[in-house]
């Protein structure tokens, strides 16, 4: 064994030891701590007592009922709106489909806490639309949008991104020759949709519906910003219980929600796999857009499509416009009467408004860099070597995708609220680093999943040829493997960086005064009556949307698979 081979083995085992320590310390131990807090108290089983205590709480019962009916209502409204969008874009011929496609894709850059704050600015007490309605109807309450209606409205026009991404792809797998055959036999348009198209896309419809249900059940930002004082959901109760120094009840409530969500996730994966099987045709003729012959139906469908486009685009346009407006015009003017760069100067000028922006940029960069380093080291090993260790790592990397974010956050709080020997007897709760650690854990599942596809797609002959020429392991990875997976790595890093900038649930549990991130500052500005704070929040939202758009453009530029050797996203 030469010196280079010995160094490779040392590097290999040292890296595995570090990753195993990180997985044990920051994933498995917090999970066990959350389970212990949920099930035991003072060394004895107390789960049933905690369940009884939760059941007696009027606020918890109200939050449970709100969560159940809001989830059901959201699933219904999102399904209706989402399927209408897909029909307009992929089945019927409607004027200016390109414009409609841009409008319906806005949830890809306008989601989560960004959308909640944007809808509050547009329709909330100080919103531009509210100002216009108040001028027409002086008796209209300024908080007409706040409450269950605002949450349902935000859910409906935020969660259609699942339909835009997945159901449109399923529609493109429908064989148009079967539609033509049914049409030649005299079938009506509704019969064709119901008897020919729907059976093909039904598994995808069910999978997308379950994804919507899962997202609605765990919704956090929308009820927090738009629910007001009277409408709360279970996710908010977990945060409230944790802030009341009841991590046991918070962990139990998060665990119960997690069990329900995990069941729904498994169900959605079943339908997703079934959809991939039943909807795939060996050779399909692409659907030809169908003109709506009935003049009244054509007018109604077109009008509804453009109304939806206006609903999607209006908050985005108003946010961008008012981010350049004087703070004094917010809540007063329907449209800005003048423009200024003062708000951006406050955020980017290094003052107090710059701190949340800097904190999120720094913590997201650290999390993405650490997550990418772990992924680039561990994934090639998991792809090449099949052992109990690599299988265990693979399962561990998937766990944060299955476990609810709130349960993971409560676990981190419980595990590190006292000196922990795994981190040198430090108390991480209240420190700067607990939130970036949570960001890393939150980022790993997506990074591992997509980087695995990239590494599996590499032709082993490249590495074998470099090995035969005497190249060391690190040299082969740096000069042969890394260039092939670089497009996917860049895209995944950009996606996760952008997601972390707007990651609200994890931030709400783990942040402190030393590392207040952008999502918390956005929510503070959204619910504040101070126009200066609202103006700064608009700048934050605009910057996050700009980053999201940049990631999409980079993905388009990279083409997700320029090289045949790489199996990118």
NORSULDA-V984462 format. One record per backbone hydrogen bond with DSSP energy under -0.5 kcal/mol. CO is the residue of the C=O (numbers start at 1). NH is the residue of the N-H. E is the energy in kcal/mol with one decimal. If there is no record, write none. Layout:
<<CO & NH & E> <CO & NH & E>>
This chain:
<<2 & 6 & -2.1> <3 & 7 & -2.3> <4 & 8 & -2.1> <5 & 9 & -2.2> <6 & 10 & -2.4> <7 & 11 & -2.7> <8 & 12 & -2.3> <9 & 13 & -2.6> <10 & 14 & -2.5> <11 & 15 & -2.2> <12 & 16 & -2.1> <13 & 17 & -2.3> <14 & 18 & -2.1> <15 & 19 & -2.4> <16 & 20 & -2.7> <17 & 21 & -2.4> <18 & 22 & -2.4> <19 & 23 & -2.7> <20 & 24 & -2.4> <21 & 25 & -2.9> <22 & 26 & -2.7> <23 & 27 & -1.3> <23 & 28 & -2.4> <24 & 29 & -2.4> <27 & 31 & -1.7> <28 & 32 & -2.6> <29 & 33 & -2.7> <30 & 34 & -2.5> <31 & 35 & -2.3> <32 & 36 & -2.6> <33 & 37 & -2.5> <34 & 38 & -2.0> <35 & 39 & -2.3> <36 & 40 & -2.7> <39 & 46 & -2.6> <39 & 47 & -1.0> <41 & 44 & -1.4> <44 & 41 & -2.7> <46 & 50 & -2.2> <47 & 51 & -2.6> <48 & 52 & -2.4> <49 & 53 & -2.3> <50 & 54 & -2.6> <51 & 55 & -2.5> <52 & 56 & -1.5> <53 & 57 & -0.6> <54 & 57 & -0.9> <57 & 61 & -2.2> <58 & 62 & -2.4> <59 & 63 & -2.5> <60 & 64 & -2.6> <61 & 65 & -2.4> <62 & 66 & -2.7> <63 & 67 & -2.5> <63 & 234 & -0.6> <64 & 68 & -2.4> <65 & 69 & -2.5> <66 & 70 & -2.3> <67 & 71 & -2.1> <68 & 72 & -2.0> <69 & 73 & -2.7> <70 & 74 & -2.7> <71 & 75 & -2.3> <72 & 76 & -1.9> <73 & 77 & -2.7> <74 & 78 & -2.9> <75 & 79 & -1.8> <76 & 80 & -2.1> <77 & 81 & -2.6> <78 & 82 & -3.1> <79 & 83 & -2.3> <80 & 84 & -1.8> <81 & 85 & -2.2> <82 & 86 & -2.2> <83 & 87 & -2.3> <84 & 88 & -2.3> <85 & 89 & -2.4> <86 & 90 & -2.8> <87 & 91 & -1.8> <87 & 92 & -2.8> <91 & 290 & -3.4> <92 & 94 & -0.8> <96 & 100 & -1.8> <97 & 101 & -2.6> <98 & 102 & -1.9> <99 & 103 & -2.3> <100 & 104 & -2.9> <101 & 105 & -1.1> <103 & 106 & -1.3> <105 & 108 & -2.1> <106 & 109 & -1.8> <106 & 110 & -1.5> <111 & 114 & -1.3> <111 & 115 & -0.6> <112 & 116 & -2.2> <113 & 117 & -2.5> <114 & 118 & -2.3> <115 & 119 & -2.9> <116 & 120 & -2.0> <117 & 121 & -2.3> <118 & 122 & -2.0> <119 & 123 & -3.1> <119 & 124 & -0.5> <120 & 124 & -2.0> <121 & 128 & -0.9> <122 & 129 & -1.9> <122 & 130 & -0.9> <124 & 127 & -2.1> <127 & 131 & -2.1> <128 & 132 & -2.0> <129 & 133 & -2.8> <130 & 134 & -2.7> <131 & 135 & -1.4> <132 & 136 & -1.3> <133 & 137 & -3.4> <137 & 140 & -2.2> <141 & 144 & -1.4> <143 & 146 & -0.7> <145 & 150 & -0.8> <147 & 151 & -1.8> <148 & 152 & -2.6> <149 & 153 & -2.7> <150 & 154 & -2.5> <151 & 155 & -2.7> <152 & 156 & -2.4> <153 & 157 & -1.8> <154 & 158 & -0.7> <155 & 158 & -0.8> <155 & 159 & -2.4> <158 & 161 & -0.9> <159 & 162 & -1.2> <160 & 164 & -2.4> <161 & 165 & -2.2> <162 & 166 & -2.7> <162 & 167 & -0.8> <163 & 168 & -1.5> <165 & 169 & -0.6> <166 & 170 & -1.9> <167 & 171 & -2.3> <168 & 172 & -1.5> <170 & 173 & -1.3> <171 & 174 & -1.4> <174 & 176 & -0.6> <175 & 178 & -1.0> <175 & 179 & -0.9> <176 & 180 & -2.5> <177 & 181 & -2.1> <178 & 182 & -2.2> <179 & 183 & -2.5> <180 & 184 & -2.4> <181 & 185 & -0.9> <182 & 187 & -2.1> <183 & 186 & -1.7> <188 & 192 & -2.4> <189 & 193 & -2.3> <190 & 194 & -2.3> <191 & 195 & -3.1> <192 & 196 & -2.2> <192 & 197 & -2.2> <193 & 198 & -2.4> <196 & 200 & -0.6> <197 & 200 & -0.8> <197 & 201 & -1.8> <198 & 202 & -1.6> <201 & 205 & -2.5> <202 & 206 & -2.7> <203 & 207 & -2.3> <204 & 208 & -2.9> <205 & 209 & -2.4> <206 & 210 & -2.2> <207 & 211 & -2.2> <208 & 212 & -2.3> <209 & 213 & -2.3> <210 & 214 & -2.7> <211 & 215 & -2.4> <212 & 216 & -2.7> <213 & 217 & -2.3> <214 & 218 & -1.6> <216 & 219 & -1.2> <220 & 224 & -1.7> <221 & 225 & -2.4> <222 & 226 & -3.1> <222 & 227 & -0.6> <223 & 227 & -1.2> <226 & 147 & -3.1> <227 & 231 & -1.0> <230 & 232 & -0.6> <233 & 236 & -0.7> <233 & 237 & -1.4> <234 & 238 & -1.9> <235 & 239 & -1.4> <236 & 240 & -2.5> <237 & 241 & -2.9> <238 & 242 & -2.0> <239 & 243 & -2.2> <240 & 244 & -1.4> <241 & 246 & -2.3> <242 & 245 & -1.4> <246 & 250 & -2.3> <247 & 251 & -2.7> <248 & 252 & -2.2> <249 & 253 & -2.6> <250 & 254 & -2.4> <251 & 255 & -2.4> <252 & 256 & -2.6> <253 & 257 & -2.2> <254 & 258 & -2.4> <255 & 259 & -2.3> <256 & 260 & -1.7> <257 & 261 & -2.6> <258 & 262 & -2.9> <259 & 263 & -1.9> <260 & 264 & -2.0> <261 & 265 & -2.6> <262 & 266 & -2.5> <263 & 267 & -2.0> <264 & 268 & -2.6> <265 & 269 & -2.4> <266 & 270 & -1.8> <267 & 271 & -2.1> <268 & 272 & -2.5> <269 & 273 & -2.5> <270 & 274 & -2.3> <271 & 275 & -2.6> <272 & 276 & -2.1> <273 & 277 & -1.2> <274 & 278 & -3.1> <275 & 279 & -2.2> <279 & 281 & -0.6> <284 & 286 & -0.6> <285 & 176 & -3.0> <289 & 291 & -0.5> <290 & 93 & -2.4> <291 & 293 & -0.8> <294 & 298 & -2.6> <295 & 299 & -2.3> <296 & 300 & -2.5> <297 & 301 & -2.8> <298 & 302 & -2.3> <299 & 303 & -2.6> <300 & 304 & -2.6> <301 & 305 & -2.3> <302 & 306 & -2.2> <303 & 307 & -2.1> <304 & 308 & -2.5> <305 & 309 & -2.0> <306 & 310 & -2.1> <307 & 311 & -2.2> <308 & 312 & -2.3> <309 & 313 & -2.5> <310 & 314 & -2.5> <311 & 315 & -0.7> <312 & 316 & -0.7> <313 & 317 & -2.8> <314 & 318 & -2.6> <315 & 319 & -2.4> <316 & 320 & -2.2> <317 & 321 & -2.5> <318 & 322 & -2.8> <319 & 323 & -1.5> <320 & 324 & -0.5> <321 & 324 & -1.3> <322 & 325 & -1.2> <324 & 340 & -4.3> <326 & 329 & -1.7> <327 & 330 & -1.4> <329 & 332 & -1.5> <329 & 333 & -2.4> <341 & 345 & -2.2> <342 & 346 & -2.1> <343 & 347 & -1.8> <344 & 348 & -2.9> <345 & 349 & -1.2> <346 & 351 & -0.6> <351 & 354 & -1.0> <351 & 355 & -0.7> <352 & 355 & -0.8> <352 & 356 & -0.6> <353 & 357 & -0.6> <354 & 358 & -2.9> <355 & 359 & -3.1> <356 & 360 & -2.5> <356 & 518 & -0.6> <357 & 361 & -2.3> <358 & 362 & -2.8> <359 & 363 & -3.1> <360 & 364 & -2.6> <361 & 365 & -1.9> <362 & 366 & -2.6> <363 & 367 & -2.6> <364 & 368 & -2.6> <365 & 369 & -2.5> <366 & 370 & -2.8> <367 & 371 & -2.8> <368 & 372 & -2.7> <369 & 373 & -2.2> <370 & 374 & -2.6> <371 & 375 & -2.4> <372 & 376 & -3.0> <373 & 377 & -1.4> <374 & 378 & -3.0> <375 & 379 & -2.4> <377 & 381 & -0.7> <378 & 382 & -2.5> <379 & 383 & -2.2> <380 & 384 & -2.3> <381 & 385 & -3.0> <385 & 387 & -0.6> <387 & 391 & -2.4> <388 & 392 & -2.0> <389 & 393 & -2.4> <390 & 394 & -2.4> <391 & 395 & -2.1> <392 & 396 & -2.4> <393 & 397 & -2.5> <394 & 398 & -1.0> <395 & 398 & -0.5> <395 & 399 & -1.2> <396 & 400 & -0.6> <398 & 401 & -1.8> <398 & 402 & -0.9> <399 & 402 & -1.0> <399 & 403 & -3.1> <404 & 408 & -2.1> <405 & 409 & -2.5> <406 & 410 & -2.6> <407 & 411 & -2.3> <408 & 412 & -2.2> <409 & 413 & -2.1> <410 & 414 & -2.7> <411 & 415 & -2.6> <412 & 416 & -1.6> <414 & 417 & -0.7> <416 & 429 & -2.5> <420 & 423 & -1.7> <420 & 425 & -2.1> <420 & 426 & -0.8> <421 & 424 & -1.4> <426 & 420 & -1.4> <426 & 428 & -0.7> <428 & 431 & -2.5> <428 & 434 & -0.5> <432 & 436 & -0.6> <433 & 437 & -2.0> <434 & 438 & -2.2> <435 & 439 & -2.4> <436 & 440 & -2.1> <437 & 441 & -2.2> <438 & 442 & -2.5> <439 & 443 & -1.5> <440 & 444 & -1.4> <441 & 445 & -0.6> <443 & 447 & -1.7> <444 & 448 & -3.0> <445 & 449 & -2.4> <446 & 450 & -2.2> <447 & 451 & -2.4> <448 & 452 & -1.9> <449 & 453 & -1.2> <450 & 454 & -1.6> <451 & 455 & -2.5> <452 & 456 & -2.7> <453 & 457 & -1.4> <454 & 567 & -0.6> <455 & 458 & -1.4> <459 & 462 & -1.6> <459 & 463 & -0.6> <460 & 464 & -2.4> <461 & 465 & -2.4> <462 & 466 & -2.0> <463 & 467 & -2.4> <464 & 468 & -2.4> <465 & 469 & -1.2> <466 & 471 & -2.2> <467 & 470 & -1.9> <472 & 476 & -2.7> <473 & 477 & -2.5> <474 & 478 & -2.4> <475 & 479 & -2.7> <476 & 480 & -2.2> <476 & 481 & -1.8> <477 & 482 & -3.1> <480 & 484 & -0.6> <481 & 484 & -0.9> <481 & 485 & -1.5> <482 & 486 & -1.1> <485 & 489 & -2.6> <486 & 490 & -2.9> <487 & 491 & -2.2> <488 & 492 & -3.0> <489 & 493 & -2.4> <490 & 494 & -2.2> <491 & 495 & -2.7> <492 & 496 & -2.6> <493 & 497 & -2.3> <494 & 498 & -2.2> <495 & 499 & -2.3> <496 & 500 & -2.6> <497 & 501 & -1.5> <498 & 502 & -0.8> <499 & 502 & -0.7> <500 & 503 & -1.1> <502 & 113 & -0.6> <502 & 504 & -1.0> <503 & 507 & -0.5> <504 & 508 & -2.9> <505 & 509 & -1.3> <506 & 510 & -2.0> <507 & 511 & -2.2> <512 & 515 & -1.4> <517 & 521 & -1.8> <518 & 522 & -2.8> <519 & 523 & -2.2> <520 & 524 & -2.5> <521 & 525 & -2.2> <522 & 526 & -2.3> <523 & 527 & -2.0> <524 & 528 & -0.6> <529 & 531 & -0.6> <530 & 534 & -2.1> <531 & 535 & -2.5> <532 & 536 & -2.0> <533 & 537 & -2.1> <534 & 538 & -1.9> <535 & 539 & -1.5> <536 & 540 & -2.2> <537 & 541 & -2.4> <538 & 542 & -2.4> <539 & 543 & -2.5> <540 & 544 & -2.3> <541 & 545 & -2.4> <542 & 546 & -2.2> <543 & 547 & -2.3> <544 & 548 & -2.4> <545 & 549 & -2.5> <546 & 550 & -2.2> <547 & 551 & -2.1> <548 & 552 & -2.0> <549 & 553 & -2.4> <550 & 554 & -2.4> <551 & 555 & -2.5> <552 & 556 & -2.2> <553 & 557 & -2.3> <554 & 558 & -2.8> <555 & 559 & -1.2> <558 & 561 & -0.7> <558 & 562 & -0.5> <563 & 566 & -1.3> <566 & 568 & -0.8>>
